[in-house]
Amino acid sequence: RGMARGEGLVSHSESSSGENGSGKLSFVEKAVVHALSRVTSVVACSSEDICNVTRIKAFVQTLNLPKRLEVFGDPHNLTLFVTEELFQNNTAFEDYLSRILQSSSIAHSKSCVQSNIDTRTIFQFFYKELANLYHAHRIVEKLGIDAESHVRESKCIILYHVDFPPSLSAEVNFSLHSSRSDTYCFNDDVGGYSSLAKIESSPGWVTVTEYSIPMSFDLTRVMYSRGNVTEKRRFGQELVQPGDVIVDLYAGIGYYTLPALVHGKAAFVHSCEWNADAVHALMFNLQKNKVAHKAKVYPGDCRITAMELEGIGDRVSLGLLPSSEGGWPVAVRVLNIQKGGWLHIHGNVPVAERDSWVLWLCRCLVDIADSLSRGSDDQPWFAVCPNVQRVKSFAPKIDHVVADVFVGPKVYLIASLHDINADISPDDIIARHGYWDKESGKFLQSQSPIEAPSCALSDNGPLCQKWMREK
């Protein structure tokens, strides 16, 4: 049972680390040795030099395999991830399989039996045995995500699936990326989305459960981040208050929409999402978690679709990386016109620039509020950040952080800071924008213009995202 959840695999591989020098194999190496041994048996390999278990072990130890492979999903549909370089682009590994293939052909020619085994078939034998050892439903090649893509689509490729024939790789991956034209509307009569297709049968369809919330999606179409689980919990269980109206500008499959509804007891969530396949999964997940009646989904660019939500939001989630900068104007626009509200802004920020990023962010939000004529001369809108939450390390010296910023009139700002027990005196807030640094216990603010940090979107900066800066 532990292995089916992936727990046994991790502990076993870690306990074996450091033993390779004494000739012992890690769990990953043992799995590969077993799979190769089965392959040589199935294809009737005739060469003792190749099919001998001792020789196979010696060969596998030269591959410099990782200590563990990534296992993902709930036990009933577990996925094993491999990287592009691990097996298929590993020259030594491919050469070894070619030698198995050659030996098998010689064996069949001597027995006058025609062989239909090719390299692709041998790979399928290998992946099948690897999947069996990990109790995995599928083996998936995990590729990178294009940060400049506005739909953040997945580039994962299914290499093996237990319920599909070996020809899966070509035919299924082609069909998975065909266009989808479903439209979605909630039907009160049936208590669900009437046009929602049966998508659980997709070979890439997986389910992962976090804090009792099941979330399903097609991993060949939609990206998923496992490192944000604590932030999703914080959003749903600590930030969202019962009765809140939430606007989720980058909803994805429901990363923050679902915790807001299931744990936070939000009154309603307006969820915007650009990726049509993520929209499909979001509809499914809302229905599966029995909260579809408390949400409305807006497919398309949130900078356009959320314009109709002006002035209704108590809290806005901007969970887009590396930057959601292009969504800040519409985020301020959808806040309650009288009271303002909270923005939870995600970003990949250099560690050394965190304070300057927050000060610049708050200054930008004040400028946006002024451009939208929010507030009045005697009651202008403020933008104050009482907390910056580090989610995880994104890269060396760069963190994924979330800035919790209240944007609105000072009277409601003070009340909101009191509600979250922020130790900030109203007398400390002189400028209309600032940041409470909990470590130093100081309220940081700047009256002068603030230089944009290196993570600001620009043509010449490390983050371009031209699509984000233009409609």
C-alpha positions as CSV (number, residue, x, y, z in Angstrom):
1,R,0.0,0.0,0.0
2,G,2.8,2.4,0.8
3,M,4.5,1.6,-2.5
4,A,1.2,2.3,-4.3
5,R,1.3,5.8,-2.9
6,G,4.9,6.3,-3.8
7,E,5.9,6.4,-0.2
8,G,7.8,3.2,-0.2
9,L,9.7,4.2,-3.3
10,V,11.0,7.4,-1.8
11,S,12.1,5.9,1.5
12,H,13.7,2.9,-0.2
13,S,15.6,5.0,-2.6
14,E,16.8,7.3,0.1
15,S,17.9,4.5,2.3
16,S,20.0,3.1,-0.5
17,S,21.7,6.4,-1.3
18,G,25.5,6.3,-0.9
19,E,25.6,2.5,-1.2
20,N,26.5,2.4,-4.9
21,G,30.2,2.6,-4.0
22,S,29.8,-0.8,-2.2
23,G,28.1,-2.3,-5.1
24,K,24.5,-2.1,-3.8
25,L,21.8,-0.7,-6.0
26,S,19.3,2.1,-5.3
27,F,15.7,1.3,-5.8
28,V,15.6,3.0,-9.2
29,E,18.6,0.9,-10.3
30,K,17.0,-2.3,-9.0
31,A,13.8,-1.4,-10.9
32,V,15.8,-0.8,-14.1
33,V,17.8,-4.1,-13.7
34,H,14.6,-6.0,-13.1
35,A,12.9,-4.4,-16.2
36,L,15.9,-5.1,-18.4
37,S,16.1,-8.7,-17.2
38,R,12.5,-9.2,-18.0
39,V,13.0,-7.6,-21.5
40,T,15.9,-10.0,-22.3
41,S,13.7,-12.9,-21.2
42,V,10.6,-11.9,-23.1
43,V,12.5,-11.2,-26.4
44,A,14.6,-14.4,-26.1
45,C,17.9,-12.7,-26.0
46,S,20.6,-15.1,-27.0
47,S,23.7,-13.3,-25.7
48,E,25.0,-14.2,-22.3
49,D,27.0,-11.0,-22.4
50,I,23.8,-9.0,-22.5
51,C,21.2,-11.0,-20.5
52,N,23.4,-12.1,-17.6
53,V,22.0,-10.4,-14.5
54,T,25.4,-9.5,-13.1
55,R,26.3,-7.9,-16.4
56,I,23.0,-6.0,-16.4
57,K,23.7,-4.7,-12.9
58,A,27.1,-3.6,-13.8
59,F,25.8,-1.7,-16.9
60,V,23.0,0.0,-14.9
61,Q,25.4,1.3,-12.4
62,T,27.2,3.1,-15.2
63,L,24.1,5.0,-16.2
64,N,24.3,7.5,-13.2
65,L,20.5,7.2,-12.6
66,P,18.8,9.5,-10.1
67,K,18.1,8.2,-6.6
68,R,14.4,8.3,-7.2
69,L,11.8,8.9,-10.0
70,E,9.0,11.3,-9.5
71,V,5.7,9.6,-8.7
72,F,2.5,11.6,-9.0
73,G,-1.3,11.2,-8.5
74,D,-3.7,9.2,-6.3
75,P,-3.0,5.5,-5.9
76,H,-5.7,4.4,-8.4
77,N,-4.1,6.3,-11.2
78,L,-0.4,6.7,-10.3
79,T,1.9,8.3,-12.8
80,L,5.7,7.8,-13.0
81,F,7.6,10.7,-14.5
82,V,10.9,10.3,-16.4
83,T,12.9,13.1,-18.0
84,E,13.8,13.4,-21.6
85,E,17.4,12.5,-21.0
86,L,16.9,9.5,-18.7
87,F,16.2,6.7,-21.1
88,Q,15.2,7.7,-24.6
89,N,17.9,10.3,-25.1
90,N,20.5,8.2,-23.2
91,T,23.0,7.0,-25.9
92,A,24.4,4.2,-23.7
93,F,20.9,3.0,-22.8
94,E,19.6,3.0,-26.4
95,D,22.8,1.2,-27.5
96,Y,22.2,-1.5,-24.9
97,L,18.6,-2.0,-26.1
98,S,19.9,-2.2,-29.7
99,R,22.2,-4.9,-28.7
100,I,19.3,-6.8,-27.1
101,L,17.4,-6.3,-30.3
102,Q,20.3,-7.6,-32.4
103,S,20.8,-10.6,-30.1
104,S,17.0,-11.4,-30.3
105,S,17.1,-11.3,-34.1
106,I,20.0,-13.7,-34.2
107,A,18.2,-16.1,-31.9
108,H,15.0,-16.0,-34.0
109,S,16.9,-16.5,-37.3
110,K,18.6,-19.6,-35.8
111,S,15.2,-21.0,-34.8
112,C,13.7,-20.0,-38.3
113,V,11.1,-17.9,-36.5
114,Q,10.4,-14.5,-37.8
115,S,10.8,-11.7,-35.3
116,N,8.6,-8.6,-35.2
117,I,10.4,-7.0,-32.3
118,D,11.9,-3.6,-32.9
119,T,13.4,-0.9,-30.6
120,R,10.1,0.7,-29.9
121,T,8.6,-2.7,-28.8
122,I,11.6,-3.2,-26.5
123,F,11.1,0.2,-24.9
124,Q,7.4,-0.7,-24.3
125,F,8.5,-4.0,-22.6
126,F,10.9,-2.0,-20.5
127,Y,8.3,0.7,-19.5
128,K,5.7,-2.0,-18.7
129,E,8.0,-3.7,-16.2
130,L,9.1,-0.3,-14.7
131,A,5.4,0.7,-14.3
132,N,4.6,-2.7,-12.6
133,L,7.4,-2.2,-10.1
134,Y,6.1,1.3,-9.2
135,H,2.5,0.3,-9.3
136,A,2.0,3.1,-11.9
137,H,-0.7,3.4,-14.5
138,R,1.4,5.3,-16.9
139,I,4.9,6.5,-17.6
140,V,5.2,10.0,-18.8
141,E,8.1,12.0,-20.3
142,K,8.1,15.4,-18.5
143,L,9.2,18.4,-20.6
144,G,9.5,22.0,-19.6
145,I,6.8,24.7,-19.5
146,D,7.3,27.7,-21.8
147,A,7.2,30.8,-19.5
148,E,6.3,33.0,-22.5
149,S,3.2,30.9,-23.3
150,H,0.0,32.6,-22.2
151,V,-1.9,29.3,-21.8
152,R,0.9,27.5,-19.9
153,E,0.1,24.3,-21.6
154,S,1.8,21.0,-20.7
155,K,4.4,19.3,-22.9
156,C,4.2,15.9,-21.2
157,I,4.2,12.9,-23.5
158,I,2.8,9.5,-22.5
159,L,5.4,6.8,-23.1
160,Y,3.4,3.9,-21.7
161,H,-0.1,3.3,-20.3
162,V,-1.4,0.1,-18.7
163,D,-4.8,0.3,-20.4
164,F,-3.7,1.1,-23.9
165,P,-1.7,-0.8,-26.5
166,P,2.0,-0.1,-27.3
167,S,0.9,2.1,-30.2
168,L,-0.3,4.7,-27.6
169,S,2.6,7.1,-28.0
170,A,1.9,8.2,-31.5
171,E,-1.9,7.9,-31.9
172,V,-3.0,8.9,-28.5
173,N,-0.7,11.9,-28.1
174,F,-1.8,13.1,-31.5
175,S,-5.5,12.8,-30.5
176,L,-4.9,14.4,-27.1
177,H,-3.7,17.6,-28.8
178,S,-6.7,17.9,-31.2
179,S,-8.8,20.9,-30.8
180,R,-11.7,21.0,-28.3
181,S,-14.8,23.1,-28.9
182,D,-16.9,22.3,-25.8
183,T,-18.8,25.2,-24.2
184,Y,-19.8,25.2,-20.6
185,C,-22.8,26.5,-18.7
186,F,-24.2,25.4,-15.3
187,N,-27.6,23.8,-15.6
188,D,-29.6,24.2,-12.3
189,D,-32.0,21.5,-13.5
190,V,-29.4,18.8,-13.6
191,G,-27.1,20.2,-10.9
192,G,-24.1,20.3,-13.2
193,Y,-22.5,21.4,-16.4
194,S,-24.8,20.0,-19.0
195,S,-22.3,19.9,-21.9
196,L,-19.4,18.6,-19.8
197,A,-17.9,15.6,-21.7
198,K,-16.9,12.3,-20.2
199,I,-13.2,13.0,-19.9
200,E,-12.1,10.6,-17.3
201,S,-11.3,8.1,-20.0
202,S,-8.5,10.2,-21.4
203,P,-5.1,8.4,-21.2
204,G,-3.6,11.5,-19.6
205,W,-6.4,12.0,-17.0
206,V,-5.1,12.0,-13.4
207,T,-6.4,12.9,-10.0
208,V,-4.4,14.3,-7.1
209,T,-5.9,15.0,-3.7
210,E,-4.6,17.8,-1.5
211,Y,-6.1,18.6,1.9
212,S,-9.1,16.4,1.0
213,I,-9.7,18.3,-2.3
214,P,-9.5,16.0,-5.4
215,M,-8.3,17.8,-8.5
216,S,-8.3,16.1,-11.8
217,F,-6.8,17.2,-15.1
218,D,-5.2,15.9,-18.3
219,L,-1.4,16.0,-17.7
220,T,-0.7,16.0,-21.5
221,R,-2.6,19.3,-21.8
222,V,-2.4,21.2,-18.5
223,M,0.5,22.0,-16.2
224,Y,0.4,21.3,-12.5
225,S,2.7,22.5,-9.7
226,R,3.1,20.3,-6.7
227,G,5.2,22.8,-4.8
228,N,2.4,25.2,-4.0
229,V,0.3,22.9,-1.8
230,T,1.0,24.9,1.4
231,E,0.0,28.1,-0.3
232,K,-3.2,26.6,-1.5
233,R,-4.0,25.5,2.1
234,R,-3.1,29.0,3.4
235,F,-5.4,30.7,0.9
236,G,-8.3,28.5,1.6
237,Q,-8.0,27.9,5.3
238,E,-6.4,31.2,6.6
239,L,-7.0,34.0,4.1
240,V,-10.4,33.5,2.6
241,Q,-13.2,34.5,5.0
242,P,-16.8,33.1,5.0
243,G,-18.9,35.2,2.8
244,D,-16.1,36.6,0.7
245,V,-16.6,37.2,-3.0
246,I,-13.5,36.0,-4.7
247,V,-12.1,36.7,-8.2
248,D,-9.5,34.2,-9.3
249,L,-7.9,35.7,-12.4
250,Y,-5.7,32.7,-13.2
251,A,-7.8,29.8,-12.0
252,G,-6.2,26.9,-13.9
253,I,-7.9,23.7,-12.8
254,G,-9.0,25.3,-9.6
255,Y,-5.8,25.5,-7.6
256,Y,-7.1,28.4,-5.5
257,T,-10.8,28.4,-6.5
258,L,-11.4,25.1,-4.9
259,P,-9.7,25.8,-1.5
260,A,-11.6,29.1,-1.4
261,L,-15.0,27.3,-1.8
262,V,-14.3,24.0,0.1
263,H,-12.2,25.3,3.0
264,G,-12.7,29.1,3.0
265,K,-16.5,28.9,2.6
266,A,-16.5,31.8,0.1
267,A,-19.9,33.0,-0.9
268,F,-19.0,32.9,-4.6
269,V,-15.9,32.6,-6.8
270,H,-15.5,34.1,-10.3
271,S,-12.9,32.1,-12.0
272,C,-11.0,33.3,-15.1
273,E,-8.9,31.0,-17.2
274,W,-7.3,31.3,-20.7
275,N,-6.3,27.6,-21.4
276,A,-9.4,25.8,-22.8
277,D,-8.2,22.5,-21.4
278,A,-7.7,23.9,-17.9
279,V,-11.3,25.3,-18.2
280,H,-12.5,21.8,-19.0
281,A,-10.8,20.4,-15.9
282,L,-11.9,23.3,-13.7
283,M,-15.6,22.6,-14.7
284,F,-15.1,18.9,-13.8
285,N,-13.5,19.7,-10.5
286,L,-16.1,22.2,-9.4
287,Q,-18.8,19.6,-10.1
288,K,-16.8,16.8,-8.5
289,N,-16.4,18.8,-5.3
290,K,-20.0,19.8,-5.3
291,V,-19.4,23.5,-5.4
292,A,-20.2,24.3,-9.0
293,H,-23.3,26.3,-7.9
294,K,-21.1,28.7,-6.1
295,A,-18.8,29.5,-9.0
296,K,-18.8,31.0,-12.5
297,V,-16.1,30.3,-15.0
298,Y,-15.0,32.9,-17.6
299,P,-13.0,31.4,-20.4
300,G,-10.5,33.6,-22.2
301,D,-8.1,36.5,-21.3
302,C,-9.0,37.7,-17.8
303,R,-8.0,41.3,-18.7
304,I,-11.1,41.2,-21.0
305,T,-13.5,38.8,-19.4
306,A,-13.1,40.2,-15.8
307,M,-14.1,43.7,-17.0
308,E,-17.7,42.8,-16.3
309,L,-16.8,42.1,-12.7
310,E,-16.0,45.7,-11.8
311,G,-16.4,46.6,-8.1
312,I,-17.7,43.2,-6.8
313,G,-14.6,41.5,-5.3
314,D,-13.5,41.2,-1.7
315,R,-10.4,39.3,-2.6
316,V,-8.5,38.6,-5.8
317,S,-6.0,35.8,-6.5
318,L,-3.3,36.4,-9.0
319,G,-1.6,33.0,-9.1
320,L,0.4,33.3,-12.3
321,L,4.2,32.8,-12.6
322,P,6.7,34.2,-13.3
323,S,4.6,37.4,-13.2
324,S,1.0,38.6,-13.2
325,E,1.9,42.2,-13.7
326,G,-0.4,42.6,-16.8
327,G,-3.3,41.6,-14.6
328,W,-2.8,44.2,-11.9
329,P,-5.1,46.9,-13.4
330,V,-8.1,44.5,-13.8
331,A,-7.4,43.2,-10.3
332,V,-7.8,46.7,-8.8
333,R,-10.8,47.3,-11.0
334,V,-12.8,44.3,-9.7
335,L,-12.3,45.2,-6.0
336,N,-15.3,46.5,-4.1
337,I,-15.6,50.2,-5.1
338,Q,-16.5,51.4,-1.6
339,K,-14.3,49.2,0.6
340,G,-11.5,48.0,-1.7
341,G,-10.1,44.6,-0.8
342,W,-7.2,42.1,-0.8
343,L,-4.9,41.2,-3.7
344,H,-2.7,38.1,-3.4
345,I,0.0,38.6,-6.0
346,H,2.4,35.8,-6.9
347,G,5.7,36.4,-8.5
348,N,9.2,35.0,-9.0
349,V,11.4,37.6,-7.2
350,P,15.1,37.8,-6.6
351,V,15.8,37.3,-2.9
352,A,17.9,40.4,-2.8
353,E,15.1,42.5,-4.4
354,R,12.2,41.4,-2.3
355,D,11.7,44.6,-0.3
356,S,12.2,46.8,-3.4
357,W,9.7,44.6,-5.4
358,V,7.0,45.0,-2.7
359,L,7.5,48.7,-2.5
360,W,7.4,49.0,-6.3
361,L,4.3,46.8,-6.4
362,C,2.4,48.8,-3.9
363,R,3.4,52.1,-5.7
364,C,2.1,50.6,-9.0
365,L,-1.2,49.6,-7.3
366,V,-1.8,53.1,-6.0
367,D,-1.1,54.6,-9.4
368,I,-3.6,52.1,-10.9
369,A,-6.2,53.0,-8.3
370,D,-5.7,56.7,-9.1
371,S,-6.0,56.0,-12.9
372,L,-9.3,54.3,-12.2
373,S,-10.5,57.3,-10.1
374,R,-10.9,55.1,-7.0
375,G,-11.4,57.0,-3.7
376,S,-11.6,60.7,-3.4
377,D,-9.3,63.6,-2.6
378,D,-10.0,63.3,1.2
379,Q,-10.2,59.5,1.1
380,P,-7.7,58.2,-1.5
381,W,-7.0,54.5,-1.9
382,F,-3.9,53.1,-0.2
383,A,-1.9,49.9,-1.1
384,V,-0.2,48.3,2.0
385,C,1.4,44.9,2.2
386,P,1.5,43.4,5.7
387,N,2.9,40.1,4.6
388,V,5.1,38.5,1.9
389,Q,4.8,34.7,1.9
390,R,7.7,32.6,0.6
391,V,6.2,29.6,-1.2
392,K,9.3,27.9,-2.5
393,S,12.7,28.4,-4.2
394,F,12.2,28.8,-7.9
395,A,15.8,29.0,-8.9
396,P,19.1,29.9,-7.2
397,K,18.6,33.2,-5.4
398,I,15.0,33.5,-6.8
399,D,11.9,32.7,-4.7
400,H,8.3,32.2,-5.6
401,V,6.6,34.6,-3.2
402,V,3.0,35.9,-2.6
403,A,2.4,39.5,-1.6
404,D,-0.8,40.0,0.4
405,V,-1.7,43.6,-0.3
406,F,-4.8,45.5,0.8
407,V,-5.9,48.1,-1.7
408,G,-8.6,50.6,-0.6
409,P,-9.5,53.5,1.6
410,K,-7.5,54.0,4.8
411,V,-10.4,53.4,7.1
412,Y,-11.0,49.9,5.7
413,L,-7.3,49.3,5.5
414,I,-7.0,49.8,9.3
415,A,-10.0,47.6,9.9
416,S,-8.5,44.8,7.7
417,L,-5.1,45.0,9.3
418,H,-6.8,44.7,12.7
419,D,-8.7,41.6,11.4
420,I,-5.5,39.8,10.6
421,N,-3.7,40.9,13.8
422,A,-1.1,42.9,11.9
423,D,1.0,44.8,14.4
424,I,0.8,48.1,12.5
425,S,-0.2,51.4,14.1
426,P,-2.3,53.7,11.9
427,D,0.2,56.4,12.8
428,D,2.9,54.4,11.1
429,I,1.1,54.6,7.7
430,I,2.2,58.0,6.3
431,A,2.6,57.2,2.6
432,R,-0.2,55.7,0.6
433,H,1.9,52.7,-0.2
434,G,4.2,50.6,1.9
435,Y,5.3,47.3,3.3
436,W,5.3,45.9,6.9
437,D,8.6,44.0,7.4
438,K,7.8,41.6,10.1
439,E,11.5,40.6,10.6
440,S,12.6,44.2,11.4
441,G,9.2,45.3,12.8
442,K,9.3,48.4,10.6
443,F,6.9,49.8,8.2
444,L,8.9,50.4,4.9
445,Q,7.6,53.2,2.7
446,S,9.0,55.5,0.1
447,Q,7.8,59.0,-0.9
448,S,10.1,59.2,-3.9
449,P,9.7,57.3,-7.2
450,I,10.8,53.7,-6.9
451,E,12.9,52.0,-9.6
452,A,11.4,48.9,-11.1
453,P,13.1,45.6,-10.0
454,S,14.8,43.3,-12.4
455,C,11.7,40.9,-12.3
456,A,9.5,43.7,-13.8
457,L,8.2,42.9,-17.3
458,S,10.2,44.6,-20.0
459,D,11.5,44.1,-23.5
460,N,15.1,44.1,-22.2
461,G,14.6,42.4,-18.9
462,P,14.8,38.6,-18.0
463,L,11.0,38.5,-18.0
464,C,9.5,39.7,-21.3
465,Q,6.0,38.1,-21.5
466,K,5.0,40.4,-24.3
467,W,1.5,38.9,-24.4
468,M,1.1,39.9,-20.8
469,R,1.9,43.5,-21.5
470,E,-0.3,43.9,-24.5
471,K,-4.0,43.1,-25.0
